[in-house]
Every structure is written in C-alpha cells, then in structure tokens.
Amino acid sequence: MSRRPNAPYRDLVEQNGRVLIYEGHDVSKTAENPNPKNLDQPRSTVGGKLTQNGLFEHAALRSKKGESAPELVAVYEKIHAGIWAFNGFFLLTDAWTSSDGRRLVFKFRLELTESEHSTVSQSASELLHNRVIPSAVKLEVWQRDKGQCVLCGSKSNLHFDHDLPFSKGGTSLTSANIRLLCAQHNLSKGSKIQ
C-alpha cells in the first residue's frame, strides 16, 4: 500500500489505523492500453483465470459468508522508492467494487489483527500517542541508519524499533526514539530498555 500524495491507488486508513481500505490492481500498461486508469480493474484474465483482484474478492466473500476463516494478509507500505515498511498483519474481511468517477475499482477491507506488533502508518496529527510510526519518521530513520540494523549492520528483515518502548511511554512521532533493528535484535529486546 502507499498513501503518498502521488500514489497510484487510493488506499485509506480508518478507525485509528485498525482498518485499511485497499484499492485493487489496474490492468497492465501496454501499447494497446496506454492508460490503465481508463479501464475497469479486472476480476479475471482474458483466459478466465482470476487476477489478484479476483482472488482477493473470492477469499473475502467466502469469509464474509462464513464459508472460511478470513485470510491473513501481510501489509507493507511504500514510504519511498525502494523502501517498504512492514505495517503488520491484517484480516481480509470484505470486498466490493465502486466507481472512481471513470471506471470500476475493487476495494478490500482489511482489519488489524490483535498482534502486539501490528501497526499501520498515519500522520502525526491523527493520533497523539500511538504505536504507529508516521511514514516521514520511517523515511528519516531509514536514511539516518543507512538501511541497516544499528547493532549488527544487517540489511535484511529490518524492523522499526522504539528505543524507549512504546509500552513504557516512548513516542512514535520523532526519529530520535526510533531506530532500525534486524529481527533477531528487535525480538530479543522485547519491551526492555537498552
């Protein structure tokens, strides 16, 4: 997902970050179709196979009817070209199509799981004290920490960590309290102050 001003889709965050409304995928840009934003988002391919939109819709509607448990979806947010932040796990609970004024687009409702580590980005003005780390803070931390764990230098499986834990009053709103840690160091730290 991406909520940057120039993002290609209109993803929304609702209910203080607990619900995402995720917009489906457009058709691919081709010589025959130079502007995908003029065509309805596809449910299936020309050959009849479900697209990602169709697969998400099918799973959400089965869950809504009680035929299956909601699918667990890992959500990442694009905070800058080539920089993605993990925002937690969400349950896919609903799907529908709506008009954006030119065409039909898919909308998917995702609800935050009750996991302690699940978060979603929003602007600092939306919540004063929240576990949520705003995108601007994540980008600043990523640049400051050079895209690597501050303890071991690992560049894989990185987490945004509260230096003073959120559970002990640490803020999410300034880069001074956020740092990059690899999964091993973040999970071993837990809610301890180091």
C-alpha positions in Angstrom: 0.0 0.0 0.0 1.0 3.6 -0.4 -0.6 6.8 0.9 1.9 9.2 -0.5 0.5 12.2 -2.4 1.5 10.7 -5.8 0.5 7.1 -5.1 -1.2 5.3 -8.0 -4.0 3.9 -5.8 -6.4 5.4 -3.3 -5.7 3.3 -0.2 -7.3 4.6 3.1 -6.6 4.1 6.8 -9.7 4.2 9.0 -10.6 3.7 12.7 -7.3 5.0 14.0 -5.3 2.6 11.9 -7.2 -0.6 12.7 -8.9 -0.8 9.2 -7.4 -0.4 5.8 -9.4 0.1 2.6 -7.1 -1.2 -0.1 -7.7 -0.5 -3.8 -7.3 -3.3 -6.3 -4.8 -3.5 -9.1 -5.2 -2.0 -12.6 -4.6 -3.8 -15.9 -1.1 -3.7 -17.1 0.0 -0.8 -19.3 0.5 -2.0 -22.9 0.7 -0.4 -26.4 -3.0 -1.3 -26.8 -3.8 0.1 -23.4 -1.5 3.1 -22.7 -3.7 4.4 -19.8 -4.8 1.6 -17.4 -6.7 4.2 -15.3 -9.3 4.4 -18.0 -10.3 0.7 -17.8 -12.2 -1.2 -15.1 -10.0 -3.1 -12.8 -10.1 -6.8 -13.9 -11.6 -9.7 -11.9 -10.2 -12.3 -14.4 -7.8 -12.6 -17.3 -8.9 -13.0 -20.9 -8.3 -16.7 -20.4 -10.7 -16.8 -17.4 -8.2 -17.1 -14.6 -8.8 -15.0 -11.5 -6.5 -11.9 -11.2 -5.2 -10.8 -7.8 -8.3 -8.7 -7.6 -10.5 -11.8 -8.2 -8.5 -14.0 -5.8 -8.8 -11.4 -3.0 -12.6 -10.9 -3.8 -13.2 -14.6 -3.7 -11.4 -15.1 -0.4 -13.1 -12.0 1.2 -16.6 -13.0 0.2 -16.1 -16.7 1.3 -15.1 -15.4 4.7 -18.0 -12.9 4.8 -20.4 -15.7 4.1 -18.9 -17.8 6.9 -17.5 -20.4 4.5 -13.9 -19.9 5.5 -11.8 -18.0 8.0 -10.5 -14.6 6.9 -7.2 -14.7 5.0 -4.2 -13.2 6.9 -2.5 -10.5 4.8 0.9 -9.1 5.5 0.7 -5.3 4.7 3.7 -3.3 3.6 3.8 0.4 3.0 5.9 2.1 0.3 7.5 5.1 2.1 10.0 5.9 -0.7 11.2 4.4 -3.9 12.7 1.0 -3.0 11.8 1.4 0.7 9.0 -0.6 2.1 7.9 -0.8 5.8 6.1 -3.8 7.3 2.8 -2.5 8.8 1.5 -5.7 10.4 -0.9 -8.5 9.7 -4.5 -7.8 8.7 -7.5 -10.0 8.1 -9.2 -9.7 4.7 -12.9 -9.3 5.7 -14.8 -7.7 2.7 -14.6 -6.8 -1.0 -16.7 -4.8 -3.3 -16.4 -2.7 -6.5 -17.2 1.1 -6.7 -16.8 3.8 -9.3 -14.0 6.3 -9.0 -15.8 8.6 -11.5 -14.3 7.0 -14.6 -14.3 3.2 -14.0 -15.0 0.4 -11.5 -12.3 -0.3 -9.0 -12.0 -3.1 -6.4 -12.0 -2.2 -2.7 -10.8 -4.6 0.0 -11.4 -4.2 3.7 -8.5 -5.3 5.9 -8.8 -5.4 9.7 -5.8 -5.3 12.0 -5.1 -8.5 13.9 -4.7 -8.3 17.7 -1.0 -8.9 17.4 1.1 -6.6 19.6 3.5 -5.9 16.8 0.8 -4.9 14.2 0.9 -1.2 13.2 -0.1 1.0 10.3 1.2 4.4 9.3 -0.7 7.6 9.6 0.1 11.2 10.0 1.2 12.6 13.4 -1.8 14.8 13.6 -4.2 11.8 13.5 -3.1 10.4 16.9 -1.0 12.0 19.6 0.2 8.8 21.3 0.1 5.7 19.3 2.3 2.8 18.4 2.0 4.0 14.8 5.2 5.4 13.3 4.4 8.1 10.6 5.9 7.5 7.1 8.0 10.6 7.3 9.6 9.4 10.5 10.3 5.9 9.0 11.9 7.5 6.0 14.1 9.8 8.2 15.2 6.8 10.3 15.9 4.7 7.2 18.2 7.4 5.8 19.9 8.1 9.2 20.5 4.4 10.0 21.6 3.8 6.3 19.1 1.0 5.8 20.7 -1.4 8.3 20.5 -2.7 11.8 22.2 -0.2 14.1 23.6 -3.1 16.3 25.0 -5.5 13.7 24.7 -3.9 10.3 22.4 -6.5 8.8 20.4 -5.2 5.9 17.7 -7.9 5.9 14.5 -8.4 7.8 14.6 -5.0 9.4 12.2 -3.6 11.9 11.5 0.0 13.1 12.1 -0.2 16.8 11.1 2.2 19.6 14.3 2.9 21.6 12.3 3.8 24.7 9.5 1.1 24.3 6.0 2.4 23.4 4.7 0.4 26.4 6.9 2.5 28.7 5.8 5.8 27.2 8.1 6.1 24.2 6.9 8.2 21.3 6.5 7.1 17.7 6.4 10.7 16.4 10.1 11.6 16.4 13.1 9.8 14.8 15.1 10.3 18.0 13.1 7.4 19.6 13.0 5.1 16.5 15.8 3.0 15.1 16.3 0.2 12.7 17.0 -3.3 14.2 17.2 -6.6 12.5 14.5 -9.1 13.5 16.9 -11.0 15.8 17.9 -7.9 17.8 14.4 -6.5 17.9 12.8 -9.7 19.1 15.5 -10.3 21.7 15.0 -6.8 23.0 11.2 -7.1 23.6 10.0 -4.3 25.8 13.3 -3.9 27.6 15.1 -0.5 27.7 18.6 -0.8 26.3 
